[in-house]
Amino acid sequence: MTPASSDDAAARIAALIAALNDHAYRYHVLDAPVIGDTQYDDMLRDLEALEAEHPELAQPDSPTQRIGAAPLQGFRQMAHPVPMQSLANARGGDELVGWGRRIRRYLGHDLDG
């Protein structure tokens, strides 16, 4: 991504926040997504990069500032016997290998043997 001017970045951040919040609502509340996970993740990564480049433009309603959304009323609560681990949106071999190393380190496994 090329460096963006502050005005361009502010407009793009606002547009990404609006779009991502709409898509999160459609996914989590309406259970009717209109884009796939990859498209959502790409938009979120763009937003994260812009906010990192222009931290003064970060907004409190940004999806980068919260975790998840309220679940649908029809979902029942589940207790996971083992903590759920995420691929952290790994997108390729190097990212997947890095994720595997972090999990093994978390579990206390020797990375060399």
SEKOLMAR-781555 format. One record per residue: residue number from 1; x, y, z negated of N, C-alpha, C in turn; chain. Coordinates in steps of 0.001 Angstrom, whole numbers, plus 500000, padded with zeros to 6 digits. Example, Ala and Ser with C-alpha at 12.3 -4.5 7.8 and 13.67 -1.06 7.14 Angstrom:
kenu i: 1&nX: 513190&nY: 494310&nZ: 492200&caX: 512300&caY: 495500&caZ: 492200&cX: 513200&cY: 496700&cZ: 492200&ch: A
kenu i: 2&nX: 512850&nY: 497750&nZ: 492920&caX: 513670&caY: 498940&caZ: 492860&cX: 512900&cY: 500030&cZ: 492130&ch: A
//
This chain:
kenu i: 1&nX: 500850&nY: 498830&nZ: 500000&caX: 500000&caY: 500000&caZ: 500000&cX: 500897&cY: 501234&cZ: 500000&ch: A
kenu i: 2&nX: 500583&nY: 502197&nZ: 500841&caX: 501365&caY: 503427&caZ: 500892&cX: 500878&cY: 504374&cZ: 499814&ch: A
kenu i: 3&nX: 501772&nY: 505219&nZ: 499303&caX: 501350&caY: 506168&caZ: 498275&cX: 500201&cY: 507038&cZ: 498779&ch: A
kenu i: 4&nX: 499210&nY: 507221&nZ: 497949&caX: 498038&caY: 508011&caZ: 498321&cX: 498098&cY: 509361&cZ: 497634&ch: A
kenu i: 5&nX: 497581&nY: 510390&nZ: 498325&caX: 497488&caY: 511692&caZ: 497676&cX: 496488&cY: 511574&cZ: 496539&ch: A
kenu i: 6&nX: 496562&nY: 512489&nZ: 495606&caX: 495681&caY: 512438&caZ: 494445&cX: 494209&cY: 512524&cZ: 494850&ch: A
kenu i: 7&nX: 493888&nY: 513401&nZ: 495819&caX: 492494&caY: 513525&caZ: 496265&cX: 492020&cY: 512257&cZ: 496964&ch: A
kenu i: 8&nX: 492872&nY: 511705&nZ: 497852&caX: 492519&caY: 510464&caZ: 498538&cX: 492366&cY: 509324&cZ: 497538&ch: A
kenu i: 9&nX: 493286&nY: 509266&nZ: 496578&caX: 493248&caY: 508207&caZ: 495571&cX: 491992&cY: 508322&cZ: 494720&ch: A
kenu i: 10&nX: 491623&nY: 509532&nZ: 494324&caX: 490424&caY: 509726&caZ: 493502&cX: 489181&cY: 509265&cZ: 494248&ch: A
kenu i: 11&nX: 489092&nY: 509596&nZ: 495526&caX: 487933&caY: 509183&caZ: 496322&cX: 487903&cY: 507668&cZ: 496488&ch: A
kenu i: 12&nX: 489050&nY: 507070&nZ: 496754&caX: 489113&caY: 505619&caZ: 496937&cX: 488816&cY: 504896&cZ: 495628&ch: A
kenu i: 13&nX: 489340&nY: 505405&nZ: 494517&caX: 489056&caY: 504810&caZ: 493207&cX: 487561&cY: 504859&cZ: 492919&ch: A
kenu i: 14&nX: 486934&nY: 506007&nZ: 493149&caX: 485492&caY: 506138&caZ: 492905&cX: 484703&cY: 505157&cZ: 493766&ch: A
kenu i: 15&nX: 485089&nY: 505025&nZ: 495036&caX: 484386&caY: 504109&caZ: 495934&cX: 484569&cY: 502657&cZ: 495498&ch: A
kenu i: 16&nX: 485789&nY: 502293&nZ: 495113&caX: 486044&caY: 500925&caZ: 494665&cX: 485295&cY: 500610&cZ: 493377&ch: A
kenu i: 17&nX: 485283&nY: 501549&nZ: 492439&caX: 484563&caY: 501328&caZ: 491182&cX: 483080&cY: 501109&cZ: 491456&ch: A
kenu i: 18&nX: 482491&nY: 501958&nZ: 492290&caX: 481064&caY: 501823&caZ: 492605&cX: 480784&cY: 500478&cZ: 493267&ch: A
kenu i: 19&nX: 481604&nY: 500108&nZ: 494232&caX: 481385&caY: 498849&caZ: 494943&cX: 481585&cY: 497646&cZ: 494025&ch: A
kenu i: 20&nX: 482663&nY: 497653&nZ: 493252&caX: 482939&caY: 496529&caZ: 492360&cX: 481874&cY: 496388&cZ: 491280&ch: A
kenu i: 21&nX: 481418&nY: 497496&nZ: 490723&caX: 480358&caY: 497432&caZ: 489716&cX: 479068&cY: 496886&cZ: 490320&ch: A
kenu i: 22&nX: 478755&nY: 497295&nZ: 491549&caX: 477567&caY: 496779&caZ: 492228&cX: 477700&cY: 495278&cZ: 492467&ch: A
kenu i: 23&nX: 478855&nY: 494848&nZ: 492940&caX: 479056&caY: 493422&caZ: 493201&cX: 479029&cY: 492608&cZ: 491910&ch: A
kenu i: 24&nX: 479573&nY: 493146&nZ: 490832&caX: 479522&caY: 492442&caZ: 489543&cX: 478079&cY: 492299&cZ: 489066&ch: A
kenu i: 25&nX: 477283&nY: 493339&nZ: 489236&caX: 475863&caY: 493287&caZ: 488855&cX: 475134&cY: 492227&cZ: 489680&ch: A
kenu i: 26&nX: 475370&nY: 492238&nZ: 490980&caX: 474714&caY: 491256&caZ: 491853&cX: 475115&cY: 489830&cZ: 491467&ch: A
kenu i: 27&nX: 476363&nY: 489647&nZ: 491092&caX: 476864&caY: 488319&caZ: 490743&cX: 476379&cY: 487874&cZ: 489365&ch: A
kenu i: 28&nX: 476595&nY: 488728&nZ: 488351&caX: 476334&caY: 488325&caZ: 486967&cX: 474882&cY: 488464&cZ: 486541&ch: A
kenu i: 29&nX: 474183&nY: 489450&nZ: 487037&caX: 472815&caY: 489705&caZ: 486579&cX: 471783&cY: 489123&cZ: 487541&ch: A
kenu i: 30&nX: 471955&nY: 489399&nZ: 488823&caX: 470976&caY: 488943&caZ: 489807&cX: 471238&cY: 487519&cZ: 490292&ch: A
kenu i: 31&nX: 472440&nY: 487004&nZ: 490039&caX: 472852&caY: 485699&caZ: 490553&cX: 472652&cY: 485640&cZ: 492068&ch: A
kenu i: 32&nX: 473034&nY: 486752&nZ: 492739&caX: 472853&caY: 486862&caZ: 494187&cX: 474027&cY: 487627&cZ: 494803&ch: A
kenu i: 33&nX: 475227&nY: 487052&nZ: 494759&caX: 476386&caY: 487768&caZ: 495309&cX: 476260&cY: 487955&cZ: 496818&ch: A
kenu i: 34&nX: 476855&nY: 489043&nZ: 497305&caX: 476842&caY: 489314&caZ: 498749&cX: 478248&cY: 489276&cZ: 499343&ch: A
kenu i: 35&nX: 479270&nY: 489102&nZ: 498500&caX: 480638&caY: 488914&caZ: 498983&cX: 481240&cY: 487736&cZ: 498227&ch: A
kenu i: 36&nX: 482309&nY: 487199&nZ: 498783&caX: 482987&caY: 486077&caZ: 498152&cX: 483990&cY: 486528&cZ: 497100&ch: A
kenu i: 37&nX: 484474&nY: 485578&nZ: 496331&caX: 485444&caY: 485865&caZ: 495272&cX: 486720&cY: 486502&cZ: 495819&ch: A
kenu i: 38&nX: 487179&nY: 486034&nZ: 496966&caX: 488417&caY: 486569&caZ: 497537&cX: 488264&cY: 488040&cZ: 497884&ch: A
kenu i: 39&nX: 487128&nY: 488405&nZ: 498485&caX: 486893&caY: 489811&caZ: 498818&cX: 486850&cY: 490660&cZ: 497552&ch: A
kenu i: 40&nX: 486162&nY: 490167&nZ: 496528&caX: 486077&caY: 490892&caZ: 495264&cX: 487474&cY: 491062&cZ: 494664&ch: A
kenu i: 41&nX: 488232&nY: 489972&nZ: 494634&caX: 489585&caY: 490026&caZ: 494065&cX: 490480&cY: 490989&cZ: 494832&ch: A
kenu i: 42&nX: 490352&nY: 491028&nZ: 496164&caX: 491139&caY: 491972&caZ: 496971&cX: 490803&cY: 493412&cZ: 496600&ch: A
kenu i: 43&nX: 489513&nY: 493701&nZ: 496455&caX: 489093&caY: 495054&caZ: 496078&cX: 489612&cY: 495400&cZ: 494688&ch: A
kenu i: 44&nX: 489535&nY: 494448&nZ: 493763&caX: 490001&caY: 494685&caZ: 492398&cX: 491507&cY: 494936&cZ: 492374&ch: A
kenu i: 45&nX: 492254&nY: 494185&nZ: 493165&caX: 493706&caY: 494401&caZ: 493228&cX: 494029&cY: 495780&cZ: 493803&ch: A
kenu i: 46&nX: 493267&nY: 496202&nZ: 494817&caX: 493461&caY: 497550&caZ: 495371&cX: 493229&cY: 498600&cZ: 494289&ch: A
kenu i: 47&nX: 492155&nY: 498417&nZ: 493514&caX: 491843&caY: 499360&caZ: 492440&cX: 492944&cY: 499365&cZ: 491383&ch: A
kenu i: 48&nX: 493407&nY: 498181&nZ: 490987&caX: 494483&caY: 498098&caZ: 489990&cX: 495739&cY: 498820&cZ: 490478&ch: A
kenu i: 49&nX: 496071&nY: 498651&nZ: 491749&caX: 497260&caY: 499304&caZ: 492301&cX: 497095&cY: 500820&cZ: 492305&ch: A
kenu i: 50&nX: 495923&nY: 501305&nZ: 492702&caX: 495679&caY: 502752&caZ: 492712&cX: 495725&cY: 503329&cZ: 491300&ch: A
kenu i: 51&nX: 495127&nY: 502624&nZ: 490341&caX: 495137&caY: 503107&caZ: 488959&cX: 496550&cY: 503082&cZ: 488378&ch: A
kenu i: 52&nX: 497358&nY: 502115&nZ: 488783&caX: 498748&caY: 502072&caZ: 488317&cX: 499544&cY: 503228&cZ: 488910&ch: A
kenu i: 53&nX: 499251&nY: 503560&nZ: 490158&caX: 499941&caY: 504657&caZ: 490839&cX: 499466&cY: 506020&cZ: 490348&ch: A
kenu i: 54&nX: 498193&nY: 506090&nZ: 489939&caX: 497578&caY: 507343&caZ: 489476&cX: 496829&cY: 507093&cZ: 488157&ch: A
kenu i: 55&nX: 497541&nY: 506827&nZ: 487057&caX: 496864&caY: 506507&caZ: 485793&cX: 495953&cY: 507627&cZ: 485296&ch: A
kenu i: 56&nX: 496234&nY: 508842&nZ: 485692&caX: 495394&caY: 509967&caZ: 485274&cX: 494001&cY: 509905&cZ: 485903&ch: A
kenu i: 57&nX: 493819&nY: 509068&nZ: 486923&caX: 492530&caY: 508963&caZ: 487609&cX: 491693&cY: 507777&cZ: 487128&ch: A
kenu i: 58&nX: 492218&nY: 506985&nZ: 486196&caX: 491475&caY: 505829&caZ: 485689&cX: 490181&cY: 506300&cZ: 485028&ch: A
kenu i: 59&nX: 489118&nY: 505542&nZ: 485248&caX: 487794&caY: 505898&caZ: 484736&cX: 487317&cY: 504855&cZ: 483723&ch: A
kenu i: 60&nX: 486538&nY: 505277&nZ: 482714&caX: 486063&caY: 504319&caZ: 481711&cX: 485102&cY: 503269&cZ: 482275&ch: A
kenu i: 61&nX: 484437&nY: 503566&nZ: 483401&caX: 483509&caY: 502588&caZ: 483972&cX: 484184&cY: 501665&cZ: 484990&ch: A
kenu i: 62&nX: 485506&nY: 501734&nZ: 485065&caX: 486247&caY: 500885&caZ: 486000&cX: 486190&cY: 499429&cZ: 485551&ch: A
kenu i: 63&nX: 486035&nY: 498511&nZ: 486496&caX: 486067&caY: 497090&caZ: 486136&cX: 487401&cY: 496662&cZ: 485527&ch: A
kenu i: 64&nX: 488445&nY: 497461&nZ: 485711&caX: 489733&caY: 497132&caZ: 485098&cX: 489735&cY: 497427&cZ: 483604&ch: A
kenu i: 65&nX: 488730&nY: 498118&nZ: 483114&caX: 488670&caY: 498530&caZ: 481715&cX: 487738&cY: 497664&cZ: 480874&ch: A
kenu i: 66&nX: 487166&nY: 496631&nZ: 481472&caX: 486258&caY: 495765&caZ: 480709&cX: 486441&cY: 494321&cZ: 481145&ch: A
kenu i: 67&nX: 485910&nY: 493442&nZ: 480343&caX: 485990&caY: 492018&caZ: 480639&cX: 484584&cY: 491492&cZ: 480838&ch: A
kenu i: 68&nX: 484320&nY: 490978&nZ: 482024&caX: 483061&caY: 490307&caZ: 482304&cX: 481836&cY: 491189&cZ: 482257&ch: A
kenu i: 69&nX: 480713&nY: 490544&nZ: 482170&caX: 479413&caY: 491200&caZ: 482104&cX: 478514&cY: 490334&cZ: 481243&ch: A
kenu i: 70&nX: 477381&nY: 490877&nZ: 480883&caX: 476433&caY: 490099&caZ: 480088&cX: 475960&cY: 488901&cZ: 480909&ch: A
kenu i: 71&nX: 475866&nY: 487720&nZ: 480298&caX: 475413&caY: 486546&caZ: 481046&cX: 473911&cY: 486600&cZ: 481313&ch: A
kenu i: 72&nX: 473486&nY: 485844&nZ: 482301&caX: 472061&caY: 485734&caZ: 482586&cX: 471345&cY: 485130&cZ: 481383&ch: A
kenu i: 73&nX: 470104&nY: 485503&nZ: 481187&caX: 469321&caY: 484992&caZ: 480061&cX: 469167&cY: 483473&cZ: 480113&ch: A
kenu i: 74&nX: 469131&nY: 482906&nZ: 481314&caX: 468910&caY: 481473&caZ: 481460&cX: 470103&cY: 480610&cZ: 481104&ch: A
kenu i: 75&nX: 471277&nY: 481202&nZ: 480933&caX: 472459&caY: 480419&caZ: 480595&cX: 472435&cY: 480058&cZ: 479116&ch: A
kenu i: 76&nX: 472784&nY: 478823&nZ: 478828&caX: 472887&caY: 478458&caZ: 477417&cX: 474338&cY: 478577&cZ: 476987&ch: A
kenu i: 77&nX: 474542&nY: 478846&nZ: 475729&caX: 475884&caY: 479046&caZ: 475198&cX: 476590&cY: 477707&cZ: 475053&ch: A
kenu i: 78&nX: 477871&nY: 477693&nZ: 475398&caX: 478677&caY: 476479&caZ: 475308&cX: 479920&cY: 476768&cZ: 474480&ch: A
kenu i: 79&nX: 480314&nY: 475800&nZ: 473694&caX: 481586&caY: 475890&caZ: 472977&cX: 482561&cY: 474968&cZ: 473699&ch: A
kenu i: 80&nX: 483672&nY: 475500&nZ: 474141&caX: 484680&caY: 474696&caZ: 474824&cX: 485596&cY: 474064&cZ: 473782&ch: A
kenu i: 81&nX: 485768&nY: 472750&nZ: 473818&caX: 486629&caY: 472095&caZ: 472836&cX: 488100&cY: 472467&cZ: 473019&ch: A
kenu i: 82&nX: 488465&nY: 472851&nZ: 474217&caX: 489835&caY: 473263&caZ: 474531&cX: 489744&cY: 474638&cZ: 475178&ch: A
kenu i: 83&nX: 490623&nY: 475576&nZ: 474794&caX: 490554&caY: 476904&caZ: 475408&cX: 490632&cY: 476820&cZ: 476931&ch: A
kenu i: 84&nX: 489789&nY: 477592&nZ: 477592&caX: 489806&caY: 477642&caZ: 479051&cX: 491016&cY: 478454&cZ: 479495&ch: A
kenu i: 85&nX: 491752&nY: 477940&nZ: 480449&caX: 492905&caY: 478650&caZ: 480998&cX: 492575&cY: 479043&cZ: 482430&ch: A
kenu i: 86&nX: 493076&nY: 480162&nZ: 482860&caX: 492758&caY: 480697&caZ: 484173&cX: 493958&cY: 480611&cZ: 485093&ch: A
kenu i: 87&nX: 493681&nY: 480509&nZ: 486371&caX: 494752&caY: 480590&caZ: 487364&cX: 495185&cY: 482028&cZ: 487556&ch: A
kenu i: 88&nX: 494540&nY: 482965&nZ: 486859&caX: 494858&caY: 484388&caZ: 486958&cX: 494807&cY: 484844&cZ: 488415&ch: A
kenu i: 89&nX: 493862&nY: 484276&nZ: 489162&caX: 493683&caY: 484629&caZ: 490575&cX: 494945&cY: 484399&cZ: 491390&ch: A
kenu i: 90&nX: 495645&nY: 483320&nZ: 491102&caX: 496858&caY: 482989&caZ: 491854&cX: 496519&cY: 482852&cZ: 493326&ch: A
kenu i: 91&nX: 497347&nY: 483446&nZ: 494156&caX: 497096&caY: 483492&caZ: 495581&cX: 498261&cY: 482983&cZ: 496392&ch: A
kenu i: 92&nX: 498765&nY: 481865&nZ: 496101&caX: 499878&caY: 481343&caZ: 496878&cX: 500814&cY: 480553&cZ: 495992&ch: A
kenu i: 93&nX: 501764&nY: 479908&nZ: 496635&caX: 502671&caY: 479026&caZ: 495920&cX: 503431&cY: 479673&cZ: 494793&ch: A
kenu i: 94&nX: 504028&nY: 480838&nZ: 495049&caX: 504827&caY: 481501&caZ: 494015&cX: 503978&cY: 481891&cZ: 492810&ch: A
kenu i: 95&nX: 502794&nY: 482420&nZ: 493069&caX: 501920&caY: 482821&caZ: 491961&cX: 501432&cY: 481602&cZ: 491191&ch: A
kenu i: 96&nX: 501148&nY: 480512&nZ: 491899&caX: 500698&caY: 479292&caZ: 491237&cX: 501811&cY: 478690&cZ: 490384&ch: A
kenu i: 97&nX: 503035&nY: 478703&nZ: 490895&caX: 504183&caY: 478204&caZ: 490124&cX: 504369&cY: 479055&cZ: 488870&ch: A
kenu i: 98&nX: 504257&nY: 480377&nZ: 489009&caX: 504369&caY: 481262&caZ: 487852&cX: 503299&cY: 480977&cZ: 486818&ch: A
kenu i: 99&nX: 502072&nY: 480734&nZ: 487280&caX: 500976&caY: 480388&caZ: 486368&cX: 501300&cY: 479090&cZ: 485632&ch: A
kenu i: 100&nX: 501803&nY: 478094&nZ: 486374&caX: 502146&caY: 476815&caZ: 485749&cX: 503213&cY: 476973&cZ: 484679&ch: A
kenu i: 101&nX: 504193&nY: 477826&nZ: 484955&caX: 505246&caY: 478073&caZ: 483957&cX: 504677&cY: 478735&cZ: 482709&ch: A
kenu i: 102&nX: 503793&nY: 479701&nZ: 482910&caX: 503194&caY: 480373&caZ: 481743&cX: 502382&cY: 479391&cZ: 480909&ch: A
kenu i: 103&nX: 501645&nY: 478499&nZ: 481540&caX: 500843&caY: 477517&caZ: 480809&cX: 501749&cY: 476545&cZ: 480061&ch: A
kenu i: 104&nX: 502800&nY: 476052&nZ: 480733&caX: 503716&caY: 475129&caZ: 480048&cX: 504392&cY: 475805&cZ: 478866&ch: A
kenu i: 105&nX: 504771&nY: 477068&nZ: 479022&caX: 505394&caY: 477808&caZ: 477922&cX: 504384&cY: 477953&cZ: 476775&ch: A
kenu i: 106&nX: 503131&nY: 478263&nZ: 477118&caX: 502073&caY: 478397&caZ: 476113&cX: 501891&cY: 477083&cZ: 475355&ch: A
kenu i: 107&nX: 501971&nY: 475981&nZ: 476078&caX: 501783&caY: 474669&caZ: 475463&cX: 503034&cY: 474163&cZ: 474756&ch: A
kenu i: 108&nX: 504156&nY: 474886&nZ: 474912&caX: 505384&caY: 474501&caZ: 474246&cX: 506181&cY: 473446&cZ: 474981&ch: A
kenu i: 109&nX: 505906&nY: 473256&nZ: 476273&caX: 506636&caY: 472263&caZ: 477052&cX: 507955&cY: 472843&cZ: 477525&ch: A
kenu i: 110&nX: 508979&nY: 471994&nZ: 477530&caX: 510301&caY: 472393&caZ: 478014&cX: 510228&cY: 472573&cZ: 479525&ch: A
kenu i: 111&nX: 510592&nY: 473742&nZ: 480013&caX: 510506&caY: 474027&caZ: 481438&cX: 511637&cY: 473391&cZ: 482234&ch: A
kenu i: 112&nX: 512687&nY: 472950&nZ: 481564&caX: 513827&caY: 472380&caZ: 482280&cX: 513799&cY: 470856&cZ: 482307&ch: A
kenu i: 113&nX: 512963&nY: 470244&nZ: 481556&caX: 513021&caY: 468795&caZ: 481494&cX: 511715&cY: 468181&cZ: 481677&ch: A
//
